[in-house]
């Protein structure tokens, strides 16, 4: 089941991504949106804008996503 989130256009949201898999990398992206990485493994980082985040097993990261696209369904 794909999680569904209601967001308001123009707002910025903080997502905490955690890869709880044992042996697999996790690729995370939201169609037509950029992510700004602001923290990795409990260490603040220089902001990095990207369209996909790759997490190694056990890794955590915080990303900001701005809902700046027209209303719709994004995967």
N, CA, C, O and CB atoms as a CASP TS submission, in Angstrom:
PFRMAT TS
TARGET T0000
AUTHOR 0000-0000-0000
METHOD Language model
MODEL 1
PARENT N/A
ATOM      1  N   UNK     1       0.835  -1.174   0.000  1.00  0.00           N
ATOM      2  CA  UNK     1       0.000   0.000   0.000  1.00  0.00           C
ATOM      3  C   UNK     1       0.888   1.250   0.000  1.00  0.00           C
ATOM      4  O   UNK     1       1.828   1.352   0.788  1.00  0.00           O
ATOM      5  CB  UNK     1      -0.954  -0.009   1.216  1.00  0.00           C
ATOM      6  N   UNK     2       0.587   2.172  -0.868  1.00  0.00           N
ATOM      7  CA  UNK     2       1.333   3.426  -0.957  1.00  0.00           C
ATOM      8  C   UNK     2       0.761   4.430   0.028  1.00  0.00           C
ATOM      9  O   UNK     2      -0.442   4.692   0.010  1.00  0.00           O
ATOM     10  CB  UNK     2       1.295   3.993  -2.393  1.00  0.00           C
ATOM     11  N   UNK     3       1.607   5.004   0.894  1.00  0.00           N
ATOM     12  CA  UNK     3       1.092   6.005   1.831  1.00  0.00           C
ATOM     13  C   UNK     3       0.635   7.264   1.086  1.00  0.00           C
ATOM     14  O   UNK     3       1.218   7.642   0.070  1.00  0.00           O
ATOM     15  CB  UNK     3       2.169   6.367   2.876  1.00  0.00           C
ATOM     16  N   UNK     4      -0.396   7.893   1.596  1.00  0.00           N
ATOM     17  CA  UNK     4      -0.947   9.104   1.006  1.00  0.00           C
ATOM     18  C   UNK     4      -0.889  10.215   2.051  1.00  0.00           C
ATOM     19  O   UNK     4      -1.296  10.018   3.196  1.00  0.00           O
ATOM     20  CB  UNK     4      -2.411   8.876   0.505  1.00  0.00           C
ATOM     21  N   UNK     5      -0.383  11.379   1.657  1.00  0.00           N
ATOM     22  CA  UNK     5      -0.266  12.518   2.553  1.00  0.00           C
ATOM     23  C   UNK     5      -0.993  13.702   1.939  1.00  0.00           C
ATOM     24  O   UNK     5      -0.826  13.985   0.753  1.00  0.00           O
ATOM     25  CB  UNK     5       1.218  12.863   2.830  1.00  0.00           C
ATOM     26  N   UNK     6      -1.785  14.383   2.721  1.00  0.00           N
ATOM     27  CA  UNK     6      -2.421  15.624   2.284  1.00  0.00           C
ATOM     28  C   UNK     6      -1.476  16.772   2.596  1.00  0.00           C
ATOM     29  O   UNK     6      -1.077  16.953   3.746  1.00  0.00           O
ATOM     30  CB  UNK     6      -3.812  15.834   2.976  1.00  0.00           C
ATOM     31  N   UNK     7      -1.116  17.547   1.583  1.00  0.00           N
ATOM     32  CA  UNK     7      -0.230  18.683   1.768  1.00  0.00           C
ATOM     33  C   UNK     7      -0.867  19.924   1.160  1.00  0.00           C
ATOM     34  O   UNK     7      -1.745  19.830   0.302  1.00  0.00           O
ATOM     35  CB  UNK     7       1.153  18.411   1.141  1.00  0.00           C
ATOM     36  N   UNK     8      -0.418  21.074   1.610  1.00  0.00           N
ATOM     37  CA  UNK     8      -0.938  22.338   1.091  1.00  0.00           C
ATOM     38  C   UNK     8       0.130  22.980   0.206  1.00  0.00           C
ATOM     39  O   UNK     8       1.304  23.045   0.569  1.00  0.00           O
ATOM     40  CB  UNK     8      -1.352  23.300   2.255  1.00  0.00           C
ATOM     41  N   UNK     9      -0.299  23.444  -0.948  1.00  0.00           N
ATOM     42  CA  UNK     9       0.620  24.054  -1.893  1.00  0.00           C
ATOM     43  C   UNK     9       1.295  25.276  -1.276  1.00  0.00           C
ATOM     44  O   UNK     9       0.652  26.103  -0.629  1.00  0.00           O
ATOM     45  CB  UNK     9      -0.115  24.442  -3.179  1.00  0.00           C
ATOM     46  N   UNK    10       2.606  25.368  -1.494  1.00  0.00           N
ATOM     47  CA  UNK    10       3.385  26.491  -0.985  1.00  0.00           C
ATOM     48  C   UNK    10       4.052  26.233   0.348  1.00  0.00           C
ATOM     49  O   UNK    10       4.923  27.003   0.754  1.00  0.00           O
ATOM     50  CB  UNK    10       2.517  27.675  -0.862  1.00  0.00           C
ATOM     51  N   UNK    11       3.673  25.177   1.039  1.00  0.00           N
ATOM     52  CA  UNK    11       4.295  24.856   2.333  1.00  0.00           C
ATOM     53  C   UNK    11       5.506  23.950   2.134  1.00  0.00           C
ATOM     54  O   UNK    11       5.625  23.244   1.133  1.00  0.00           O
ATOM     55  CB  UNK    11       3.273  24.178   3.276  1.00  0.00           C
ATOM     56  N   UNK    12       6.401  23.996   3.120  1.00  0.00           N
ATOM     57  CA  UNK    12       7.578  23.137   3.128  1.00  0.00           C
ATOM     58  C   UNK    12       7.418  22.120   4.245  1.00  0.00           C
ATOM     59  O   UNK    12       7.028  22.467   5.359  1.00  0.00           O
ATOM     60  CB  UNK    12       8.888  23.965   3.306  1.00  0.00           C
ATOM     61  N   UNK    13       7.723  20.855   3.941  1.00  0.00           N
ATOM     62  CA  UNK    13       7.562  19.770   4.907  1.00  0.00           C
ATOM     63  C   UNK    13       8.903  19.090   5.159  1.00  0.00           C
ATOM     64  O   UNK    13       9.722  18.939   4.252  1.00  0.00           O
ATOM     65  CB  UNK    13       6.523  18.742   4.407  1.00  0.00           C
ATOM     66  N   UNK    14       9.110  18.681   6.415  1.00  0.00           N
ATOM     67  CA  UNK    14      10.305  17.946   6.812  1.00  0.00           C
ATOM     68  C   UNK    14       9.955  16.464   6.867  1.00  0.00           C
ATOM     69  O   UNK    14       9.012  16.064   7.549  1.00  0.00           O
ATOM     70  CB  UNK    14      10.853  18.448   8.189  1.00  0.00           C
ATOM     71  N   UNK    15      10.722  15.658   6.146  1.00  0.00           N
ATOM     72  CA  UNK    15      10.534  14.210   6.171  1.00  0.00           C
ATOM     73  C   UNK    15      11.760  13.561   6.795  1.00  0.00           C
ATOM     74  O   UNK    15      12.891  13.891   6.439  1.00  0.00           O
ATOM     75  CB  UNK    15      10.281  13.652   4.741  1.00  0.00           C
ATOM     76  N   UNK    16      11.541  12.649   7.715  1.00  0.00           N
ATOM     77  CA  UNK    16      12.635  11.872   8.313  1.00  0.00           C
ATOM     78  C   UNK    16      12.611  10.516   7.651  1.00  0.00           C
ATOM     79  O   UNK    16      11.651   9.763   7.813  1.00  0.00           O
ATOM     80  CB  UNK    16      12.498  11.749   9.887  1.00  0.00           C
ATOM     81  N   UNK    17      13.646  10.194   6.909  1.00  0.00           N
ATOM     82  CA  UNK    17      13.737   8.932   6.181  1.00  0.00           C
ATOM     83  C   UNK    17      14.653   7.981   6.940  1.00  0.00           C
ATOM     84  O   UNK    17      15.755   8.350   7.345  1.00  0.00           O
ATOM     85  CB  UNK    17      14.255   9.159   4.733  1.00  0.00           C
ATOM     86  N   UNK    18      14.183   6.755   7.126  1.00  0.00           N
ATOM     87  CA  UNK    18      14.953   5.738   7.848  1.00  0.00           C
ATOM     88  C   UNK    18      14.942   4.464   7.021  1.00  0.00           C
ATOM     89  O   UNK    18      13.877   3.968   6.654  1.00  0.00           O
ATOM     90  CB  UNK    18      14.369   5.482   9.282  1.00  0.00           C
ATOM     91  N   UNK    19      16.122   3.933   6.726  1.00  0.00           N
ATOM     92  CA  UNK    19      16.203   2.661   6.015  1.00  0.00           C
ATOM     93  C   UNK    19      16.372   1.547   7.049  1.00  0.00           C
ATOM     94  O   UNK    19      17.461   1.334   7.583  1.00  0.00           O
ATOM     95  CB  UNK    19      17.387   2.660   4.980  1.00  0.00           C
ATOM     96  N   UNK    20      15.279   0.849   7.316  1.00  0.00           N
ATOM     97  CA  UNK    20      15.298  -0.229   8.302  1.00  0.00           C
ATOM     98  C   UNK    20      15.562  -1.587   7.656  1.00  0.00           C
ATOM     99  O   UNK    20      15.462  -2.615   8.327  1.00  0.00           O
ATOM    100  CB  UNK    20      13.979  -0.265   9.060  1.00  0.00           C
ATOM    101  N   UNK    21      15.896  -1.609   6.376  1.00  0.00           N
ATOM    102  CA  UNK    21      16.194  -2.871   5.691  1.00  0.00           C
ATOM    103  C   UNK    21      17.569  -3.377   6.116  1.00  0.00           C
ATOM    104  O   UNK    21      18.458  -2.592   6.445  1.00  0.00           O
ATOM    105  CB  UNK    21      16.133  -2.693   4.150  1.00  0.00           C
ATOM    106  N   UNK    22      17.727  -4.686   6.102  1.00  0.00           N
ATOM    107  CA  UNK    22      19.006  -5.266   6.506  1.00  0.00           C
ATOM    108  C   UNK    22      20.056  -5.228   5.408  1.00  0.00           C
ATOM    109  O   UNK    22      21.209  -4.883   5.664  1.00  0.00           O
ATOM    110  CB  UNK    22      18.803  -6.682   6.946  1.00  0.00           C
ATOM    111  N   UNK    23      19.668  -5.578   4.193  1.00  0.00           N
ATOM    112  CA  UNK    23      20.666  -5.765   3.141  1.00  0.00           C
ATOM    113  C   UNK    23      20.400  -4.965   1.875  1.00  0.00           C
ATOM    114  O   UNK    23      21.028  -5.220   0.847  1.00  0.00           O
ATOM    115  CB  UNK    23      20.747  -7.203   2.792  1.00  0.00           C
ATOM    116  N   UNK    24      19.495  -4.016   1.924  1.00  0.00           N
ATOM    117  CA  UNK    24      19.117  -3.332   0.690  1.00  0.00           C
ATOM    118  C   UNK    24      19.225  -1.822   0.838  1.00  0.00           C
ATOM    119  O   UNK    24      18.940  -1.262   1.897  1.00  0.00           O
ATOM    120  CB  UNK    24      17.701  -3.715   0.285  1.00  0.00           C
ATOM    121  N   UNK    25      19.642  -1.173  -0.247  1.00  0.00           N
ATOM    122  CA  UNK    25      19.629   0.285  -0.283  1.00  0.00           C
ATOM    123  C   UNK    25      18.202   0.741  -0.553  1.00  0.00           C
ATOM    124  O   UNK    25      17.430   0.034  -1.200  1.00  0.00           O
ATOM    125  CB  UNK    25      20.612   0.839  -1.366  1.00  0.00           C
ATOM    126  N   UNK    26      17.855   1.920  -0.057  1.00  0.00           N
ATOM    127  CA  UNK    26      16.537   2.497  -0.263  1.00  0.00           C
ATOM    128  C   UNK    26      16.692   3.748  -1.119  1.00  0.00           C
ATOM    129  O   UNK    26      17.477   4.639  -0.795  1.00  0.00           O
ATOM    130  CB  UNK    26      15.841   2.825   1.094  1.00  0.00           C
ATOM    131  N   UNK    27      15.944   3.806  -2.203  1.00  0.00           N
ATOM    132  CA  UNK    27      15.913   4.977  -3.074  1.00  0.00           C
ATOM    133  C   UNK    27      14.601   5.691  -2.810  1.00  0.00           C
ATOM    134  O   UNK    27      13.540   5.068  -2.847  1.00  0.00           O
ATOM    135  CB  UNK    27      16.062   4.585  -4.594  1.00  0.00           C
ATOM    136  N   UNK    28      14.656   7.003  -2.542  1.00  0.00           N
ATOM    137  CA  UNK    28      13.451   7.761  -2.236  1.00  0.00           C
ATOM    138  C   UNK    28      13.391   9.001  -3.123  1.00  0.00           C
ATOM    139  O   UNK    28      14.370   9.736  -3.254  1.00  0.00           O
ATOM    140  CB  UNK    28      13.413   8.155  -0.737  1.00  0.00           C
ATOM    141  N   UNK    29      12.221   9.220  -3.731  1.00  0.00           N
ATOM    142  CA  UNK    29      12.001  10.399  -4.559  1.00  0.00           C
ATOM    143  C   UNK    29      10.508  10.690  -4.593  1.00  0.00           C
ATOM    144  O   UNK    29       9.689   9.814  -4.314  1.00  0.00           O
ATOM    145  CB  UNK    29      12.566  10.196  -5.999  1.00  0.00           C
ATOM    146  N   UNK    30      10.161  11.918  -4.934  1.00  0.00           N
ATOM    147  CA  UNK    30       8.771  12.310  -5.170  1.00  0.00           C
ATOM    148  C   UNK    30       8.740  12.903  -6.569  1.00  0.00           C
ATOM    149  O   UNK    30       9.475  13.847  -6.859  1.00  0.00           O
ATOM    150  CB  UNK    30       8.235  13.341  -4.074  1.00  0.00           C
ATOM    151  N   UNK    31       7.901  12.360  -7.434  1.00  0.00           N
ATOM    152  CA  UNK    31       7.863  12.776  -8.834  1.00  0.00           C
ATOM    153  C   UNK    31       7.710  14.291  -8.960  1.00  0.00           C
ATOM    154  O   UNK    31       6.891  14.903  -8.275  1.00  0.00           O
ATOM    155  CB  UNK    31       6.718  12.071  -9.564  1.00  0.00           C
ATOM    156  N   UNK    32       8.499  14.878  -9.835  1.00  0.00           N
ATOM    157  CA  UNK    32       8.448  16.311 -10.158  1.00  0.00           C
ATOM    158  C   UNK    32       8.752  17.227  -8.981  1.00  0.00           C
ATOM    159  O   UNK    32       8.363  18.394  -9.007  1.00  0.00           O
ATOM    160  CB  UNK    32       7.099  16.653 -10.697  1.00  0.00           C
ATOM    161  N   UNK    33       9.427  16.740  -7.958  1.00  0.00           N
ATOM    162  CA  UNK    33       9.797  17.566  -6.807  1.00  0.00           C
ATOM    163  C   UNK    33      11.284  17.389  -6.501  1.00  0.00           C
ATOM    164  O   UNK    33      11.868  16.339  -6.769  1.00  0.00           O
ATOM    165  CB  UNK    33       8.937  17.198  -5.565  1.00  0.00           C
ATOM    166  N   UNK    34      11.874  18.426  -5.940  1.00  0.00           N
ATOM    167  CA  UNK    34      13.240  18.335  -5.453  1.00  0.00           C
ATOM    168  C   UNK    34      13.221  18.171  -3.942  1.00  0.00           C
ATOM    169  O   UNK    34      12.317  18.658  -3.264  1.00  0.00           O
ATOM    170  CB  UNK    34      14.059  19.581  -5.862  1.00  0.00           C
ATOM    171  N   UNK    35      14.218  17.487  -3.430  1.00  0.00           N
ATOM    172  CA  UNK    35      14.392  17.284  -1.996  1.00  0.00           C
ATOM    173  C   UNK    35      15.646  18.040  -1.568  1.00  0.00           C
ATOM    174  O   UNK    35      16.628  18.082  -2.310  1.00  0.00           O
ATOM    175  CB  UNK    35      14.494  15.757  -1.638  1.00  0.00           C
ATOM    176  N   UNK    36      15.620  18.629  -0.393  1.00  0.00           N
ATOM    177  CA  UNK    36      16.793  19.295   0.153  1.00  0.00           C
ATOM    178  C   UNK    36      17.241  18.521   1.384  1.00  0.00           C
ATOM    179  O   UNK    36      16.546  18.504   2.400  1.00  0.00           O
ATOM    180  CB  UNK    36      16.493  20.791   0.501  1.00  0.00           C
ATOM    181  N   UNK    37      18.397  17.884   1.293  1.00  0.00           N
ATOM    182  CA  UNK    37      18.950  17.110   2.410  1.00  0.00           C
ATOM    183  C   UNK    37      19.548  18.087   3.405  1.00  0.00           C
ATOM    184  O   UNK    37      20.384  18.914   3.041  1.00  0.00           O
ATOM    185  CB  UNK    37      20.026  16.073   1.921  1.00  0.00           C
ATOM    186  N   UNK    38      19.120  17.997   4.678  1.00  0.00           N
ATOM    187  CA  UNK    38      19.618  18.908   5.713  1.00  0.00           C
ATOM    188  C   UNK    38      20.287  18.183   6.886  1.00  0.00           C
ATOM    189  O   UNK    38      20.905  18.819   7.740  1.00  0.00           O
ATOM    190  CB  UNK    38      18.480  19.754   6.234  1.00  0.00           C
ATOM    191  N   UNK    39      20.165  16.859   6.926  1.00  0.00           N
ATOM    192  CA  UNK    39      20.756  16.090   8.030  1.00  0.00           C
ATOM    193  C   UNK    39      20.970  14.666   7.562  1.00  0.00           C
ATOM    194  O   UNK    39      20.161  14.126   6.807  1.00  0.00           O
ATOM    195  CB  UNK    39      19.850  16.124   9.306  1.00  0.00           C
ATOM    196  N   UNK    40      22.062  14.054   8.009  1.00  0.00           N
ATOM    197  CA  UNK    40      22.342  12.650   7.697  1.00  0.00           C
ATOM    198  C   UNK    40      22.963  12.003   8.923  1.00  0.00           C
ATOM    199  O   UNK    40      23.968  12.480   9.451  1.00  0.00           O
ATOM    200  CB  UNK    40      23.287  12.516   6.455  1.00  0.00           C
ATOM    201  N   UNK    41      22.361  10.925   9.366  1.00  0.00           N
ATOM    202  CA  UNK    41      22.863  10.177  10.530  1.00  0.00           C
ATOM    203  C   UNK    41      23.143  11.078  11.730  1.00  0.00           C
ATOM    204  O   UNK    41      24.231  11.040  12.305  1.00  0.00           O
ATOM    205  CB  UNK    41      24.131   9.427  10.158  1.00  0.00           C
ATOM    206  N   UNK    42      22.151  11.889  12.104  1.00  0.00           N
ATOM    207  CA  UNK    42      22.178  12.757  13.290  1.00  0.00           C
ATOM    208  C   UNK    42      23.222  13.859  13.218  1.00  0.00           C
ATOM    209  O   UNK    42      23.631  14.383  14.254  1.00  0.00           O
ATOM    210  CB  UNK    42      22.427  11.930  14.514  1.00  0.00           C
ATOM    211  N   UNK    43      23.664  14.222  12.018  1.00  0.00           N
ATOM    212  CA  UNK    43      24.606  15.323  11.828  1.00  0.00           C
ATOM    213  C   UNK    43      24.013  16.296  10.820  1.00  0.00           C
ATOM    214  O   UNK    43      23.682  15.912   9.698  1.00  0.00           O
ATOM    215  CB  UNK    43      26.001  14.803  11.350  1.00  0.00           C
ATOM    216  N   UNK    44      23.880  17.559  11.224  1.00  0.00           N
ATOM    217  CA  UNK    44      23.424  18.558  10.264  1.00  0.00           C
ATOM    218  C   UNK    44      24.452  18.689   9.153  1.00  0.00           C
ATOM    219  O   UNK    44      25.656  18.610   9.396  1.00  0.00           O
ATOM    220  CB  UNK    44      23.182  19.924  10.952  1.00  0.00           C
ATOM    221  N   UNK    45      23.971  18.891   7.930  1.00  0.00           N
ATOM    222  CA  UNK    45      24.854  19.011   6.780  1.00  0.00           C
ATOM    223  C   UNK    45      24.559  20.304   6.044  1.00  0.00           C
ATOM    224  O   UNK    45      23.532  20.944   6.267  1.00  0.00           O
ATOM    225  CB  UNK    45      24.699  17.803   5.837  1.00  0.00           C
ATOM    226  N   UNK    46      25.474  20.677   5.167  1.00  0.00           N
ATOM    227  CA  UNK    46      25.201  21.797   4.279  1.00  0.00           C
ATOM    228  C   UNK    46      24.049  21.364   3.375  1.00  0.00           C
ATOM    229  O   UNK    46      24.050  20.242   2.869  1.00  0.00           O
ATOM    230  CB  UNK    46      26.483  22.216   3.442  1.00  0.00           C
ATOM    231  N   UNK    47      23.079  22.231   3.172  1.00  0.00           N
ATOM    232  CA  UNK    47      21.902  21.878   2.384  1.00  0.00           C
ATOM    233  C   UNK    47      22.307  21.414   0.984  1.00  0.00           C
ATOM    234  O   UNK    47      23.097  22.072   0.306  1.00  0.00           O
ATOM    235  CB  UNK    47      20.938  23.074   2.293  1.00  0.00           C
ATOM    236  N   UNK    48      21.761  20.281   0.562  1.00  0.00           N
ATOM    237  CA  UNK    48      22.040  19.699  -0.748  1.00  0.00           C
ATOM    238  C   UNK    48      20.722  19.432  -1.436  1.00  0.00           C
ATOM    239  O   UNK    48      19.905  18.662  -0.931  1.00  0.00           O
ATOM    240  CB  UNK    48      22.881  18.395  -0.629  1.00  0.00           C
ATOM    241  N   UNK    49      20.499  20.055  -2.584  1.00  0.00           N
ATOM    242  CA  UNK    49      19.261  19.846  -3.322  1.00  0.00           C
ATOM    243  C   UNK    49      19.459  18.725  -4.338  1.00  0.00           C
ATOM    244  O   UNK    49      20.437  18.714  -5.085  1.00  0.00           O
ATOM    245  CB  UNK    49      18.809  21.153  -4.025  1.00  0.00           C
ATOM    246  N   UNK    50      18.518  17.784  -4.356  1.00  0.00           N
ATOM    247  CA  UNK    50      18.600  16.629  -5.239  1.00  0.00           C
ATOM    248  C   UNK    50      17.194  16.152  -5.572  1.00  0.00           C
ATOM    249  O   UNK    50      16.226  16.564  -4.932  1.00  0.00           O
ATOM    250  CB  UNK    50      19.427  15.492  -4.591  1.00  0.00           C
ATOM    251  N   UNK    51      17.079  15.283  -6.574  1.00  0.00           N
ATOM    252  CA  UNK    51      15.762  14.741  -6.903  1.00  0.00           C
ATOM    253  C   UNK    51      15.577  13.309  -6.395  1.00  0.00           C
ATOM    254  O   UNK    51      14.476  12.763  -6.466  1.00  0.00           O
ATOM    255  CB  UNK    51      15.549  14.783  -8.406  1.00  0.00           C
ATOM    256  N   UNK    52      16.653  12.700  -5.883  1.00  0.00           N
ATOM    257  CA  UNK    52      16.555  11.351  -5.317  1.00  0.00           C
ATOM    258  C   UNK    52      17.556  11.225  -4.167  1.00  0.00           C
ATOM    259  O   UNK    52      18.653  11.782  -4.212  1.00  0.00           O
ATOM    260  CB  UNK    52      16.819  10.256  -6.412  1.00  0.00           C
ATOM    261  N   UNK    53      17.150  10.478  -3.135  1.00  0.00           N
ATOM    262  CA  UNK    53      18.020  10.221  -1.980  1.00  0.00           C
ATOM    263  C   UNK    53      18.234   8.714  -1.898  1.00  0.00           C
ATOM    264  O   UNK    53      17.286   7.939  -2.027  1.00  0.00           O
ATOM    265  CB  UNK    53      17.396  10.787  -0.635  1.00  0.00           C
ATOM    266  N   UNK    54      19.481   8.304  -1.684  1.00  0.00           N
ATOM    267  CA  UNK    54      19.808   6.886  -1.525  1.00  0.00           C
ATOM    268  C   UNK    54      20.269   6.682  -0.091  1.00  0.00           C
ATOM    269  O   UNK    54      21.169   7.371   0.388  1.00  0.00           O
ATOM    270  CB  UNK    54      20.909   6.422  -2.552  1.00  0.00           C
ATOM    271  N   UNK    55      19.636   5.716   0.594  1.00  0.00           N
ATOM    272  CA  UNK    55      19.985   5.418   1.982  1.00  0.00           C
ATOM    273  C   UNK    55      20.555   4.009   2.087  1.00  0.00           C
ATOM    274  O   UNK    55      19.975   3.052   1.574  1.00  0.00           O
ATOM    275  CB  UNK    55      18.753   5.571   2.902  1.00  0.00           C
ATOM    276  N   UNK    56      21.689   3.897   2.752  1.00  0.00           N
ATOM    277  CA  UNK    56      22.272   2.590   3.032  1.00  0.00           C
ATOM    278  C   UNK    56      21.512   1.947   4.192  1.00  0.00           C
ATOM    279  O   UNK    56      20.806   2.645   4.920  1.00  0.00           O
ATOM    280  CB  UNK    56      23.793   2.713   3.360  1.00  0.00           C
ATOM    281  N   UNK    57      21.641   0.638   4.380  1.00  0.00           N
ATOM    282  CA  UNK    57      20.961  -0.009   5.503  1.00  0.00           C
ATOM    283  C   UNK    57      21.317   0.646   6.835  1.00  0.00           C
ATOM    284  O   UNK    57      22.492   0.844   7.142  1.00  0.00           O
ATOM    285  CB  UNK    57      21.312  -1.492   5.547  1.00  0.00           C
ATOM    286  N   UNK    58      20.293   0.981   7.624  1.00  0.00           N
ATOM    287  CA  UNK    58      20.482   1.591   8.927  1.00  0.00           C
ATOM    288  C   UNK    58      20.692   3.093   8.901  1.00  0.00           C
ATOM    289  O   UNK    58      20.788   3.711   9.961  1.00  0.00           O
ATOM    290  CB  UNK    58      21.626   0.964   9.590  1.00  0.00           C
ATOM    291  N   UNK    59      20.766   3.689   7.749  1.00  0.00           N
ATOM    292  CA  UNK    59      21.020   5.125   7.639  1.00  0.00           C
ATOM    293  C   UNK    59      19.726   5.923   7.809  1.00  0.00           C
ATOM    294  O   UNK    59      18.643   5.466   7.443  1.00  0.00           O
ATOM    295  CB  UNK    59      21.671   5.451   6.285  1.00  0.00           C
ATOM    296  N   UNK    60      19.864   7.118   8.367  1.00  0.00           N
ATOM    297  CA  UNK    60      18.735   8.037   8.506  1.00  0.00           C
ATOM    298  C   UNK    60      19.108   9.369   7.879  1.00  0.00           C
ATOM    299  O   UNK    60      20.285   9.723   7.798  1.00  0.00           O
ATOM    300  CB  UNK    60      18.335   8.222  10.001  1.00  0.00           C
ATOM    301  N   UNK    61      18.103  10.097   7.440  1.00  0.00           N
ATOM    302  CA  UNK    61      18.338  11.430   6.900  1.00  0.00           C
ATOM    303  C   UNK    61      17.069  12.252   6.990  1.00  0.00           C
ATOM    304  O   UNK    61      15.967  11.705   6.952  1.00  0.00           O
ATOM    305  CB  UNK    61      18.829  11.356   5.446  1.00  0.00           C
ATOM    306  N   UNK    62      17.216  13.556   7.108  1.00  0.00           N
ATOM    307  CA  UNK    62      16.086  14.487   7.091  1.00  0.00           C
ATOM    308  C   UNK    62      16.143  15.263   5.793  1.00  0.00           C
ATOM    309  O   UNK    62      17.200  15.751   5.394  1.00  0.00           O
ATOM    310  CB  UNK    62      16.109  15.451   8.326  1.00  0.00           C
ATOM    311  N   UNK    63      15.001  15.375   5.138  1.00  0.00           N
ATOM    312  CA  UNK    63      14.916  16.137   3.901  1.00  0.00           C
ATOM    313  C   UNK    63      13.746  17.104   3.971  1.00  0.00           C
ATOM    314  O   UNK    63      12.738  16.835   4.623  1.00  0.00           O
ATOM    315  CB  UNK    63      14.773  15.201   2.689  1.00  0.00           C
ATOM    316  N   UNK    64      13.896  18.231   3.292  1.00  0.00           N
ATOM    317  CA  UNK    64      12.812  19.198   3.159  1.00  0.00           C
ATOM    318  C   UNK    64      12.222  19.047   1.772  1.00  0.00           C
ATOM    319  O   UNK    64      12.955  18.889   0.796  1.00  0.00           O
ATOM    320  CB  UNK    64      13.309  20.660   3.406  1.00  0.00           C
ATOM    321  N   UNK    65      10.908  19.095   1.679  1.00  0.00           N
ATOM    322  CA  UNK    65      10.237  19.063   0.386  1.00  0.00           C
ATOM    323  C   UNK    65       9.243  20.208   0.357  1.00  0.00           C
ATOM    324  O   UNK    65       8.426  20.368   1.263  1.00  0.00           O
ATOM    325  CB  UNK    65       9.530  17.688   0.134  1.00  0.00           C
ATOM    326  N   UNK    66       9.328  21.000  -0.699  1.00  0.00           N
ATOM    327  CA  UNK    66       8.407  22.126  -0.853  1.00  0.00           C
ATOM    328  C   UNK    66       7.306  21.709  -1.823  1.00  0.00           C
ATOM    329  O   UNK    66       7.576  21.272  -2.941  1.00  0.00           O
ATOM    330  CB  UNK    66       9.152  23.413  -1.362  1.00  0.00           C
ATOM    331  N   UNK    67       6.070  21.852  -1.376  1.00  0.00           N
ATOM    332  CA  UNK    67       4.923  21.503  -2.223  1.00  0.00           C
ATOM    333  C   UNK    67       4.654  22.681  -3.152  1.00  0.00           C
ATOM    334  O   UNK    67       3.733  23.467  -2.932  1.00  0.00           O
ATOM    335  CB  UNK    67       3.646  21.156  -1.360  1.00  0.00           C
ATOM    336  N   UNK    68       5.481  22.789  -4.199  1.00  0.00           N
ATOM    337  CA  UNK    68       5.399  23.933  -5.096  1.00  0.00           C
ATOM    338  C   UNK    68       4.850  23.588  -6.473  1.00  0.00           C
ATOM    339  O   UNK    68       4.982  24.380  -7.406  1.00  0.00           O
ATOM    340  CB  UNK    68       6.750  24.548  -5.245  1.00  0.00           C
ATOM    341  N   UNK    69       4.250  22.444  -6.610  1.00  0.00           N
ATOM    342  CA  UNK    69       3.649  22.031  -7.878  1.00  0.00           C
ATOM    343  C   UNK    69       2.135  22.139  -7.792  1.00  0.00           C
ATOM    344  O   UNK    69       1.580  22.201  -6.695  1.00  0.00           O
ATOM    345  CB  UNK    69       4.068  20.589  -8.244  1.00  0.00           C
ATOM    346  N   UNK    70       1.464  22.161  -8.931  1.00  0.00           N
ATOM    347  CA  UNK    70      -0.013  22.196  -8.912  1.00  0.00           C
ATOM    348  C   UNK    70      -0.570  20.962  -8.198  1.00  0.00           C
ATOM    349  O   UNK    70       0.101  19.934  -8.100  1.00  0.00           O
ATOM    350  CB  UNK    70      -0.580  22.274 -10.362  1.00  0.00           C
ATOM    351  N   UNK    71      -1.782  21.076  -7.709  1.00  0.00           N
ATOM    352  CA  UNK    71      -2.397  19.941  -7.017  1.00  0.00           C
ATOM    353  C   UNK    71      -2.476  18.738  -7.928  1.00  0.00           C
ATOM    354  O   UNK    71      -2.724  18.866  -9.127  1.00  0.00           O
ATOM    355  CB  UNK    71      -3.791  20.305  -6.511  1.00  0.00           C
ATOM    356  N   UNK    72      -2.263  17.564  -7.350  1.00  0.00           N
ATOM    357  CA  UNK    72      -2.305  16.331  -8.112  1.00  0.00           C
ATOM    358  C   UNK    72      -1.793  15.184  -7.279  1.00  0.00           C
ATOM    359  O   UNK    72      -1.543  15.329  -6.082  1.00  0.00           O
ATOM    360  CB  UNK    72      -1.500  16.458  -9.391  1.00  0.00           C
ATOM    361  N   UNK    73      -1.639  14.051  -7.914  1.00  0.00           N
ATOM    362  CA  UNK    73      -1.094  12.865  -7.260  1.00  0.00           C
ATOM    363  C   UNK    73       0.355  12.690  -7.722  1.00  0.00           C
ATOM    364  O   UNK    73       0.619  12.598  -8.921  1.00  0.00           O
ATOM    365  CB  UNK    73      -1.954  11.585  -7.584  1.00  0.00           C
ATOM    366  N   UNK    74       1.280  12.644  -6.782  1.00  0.00           N
ATOM    367  CA  UNK    74       2.684  12.478  -7.089  1.00  0.00           C
ATOM    368  C   UNK    74       3.195  11.229  -6.388  1.00  0.00           C
ATOM    369  O   UNK    74       2.870  10.991  -5.225  1.00  0.00           O
ATOM    370  CB  UNK    74       3.497  13.724  -6.669  1.00  0.00           C
ATOM    371  N   UNK    75       3.987  10.435  -7.084  1.00  0.00           N
ATOM    372  CA  UNK    75       4.501   9.188  -6.529  1.00  0.00           C
ATOM    373  C   UNK    75       5.982   9.272  -6.349  1.00  0.00           C
ATOM    374  O   UNK    75       6.604   8.314  -5.890  1.00  0.00           O
ATOM    375  CB  UNK    75       4.149   8.009  -7.413  1.00  0.00           C
TER
END
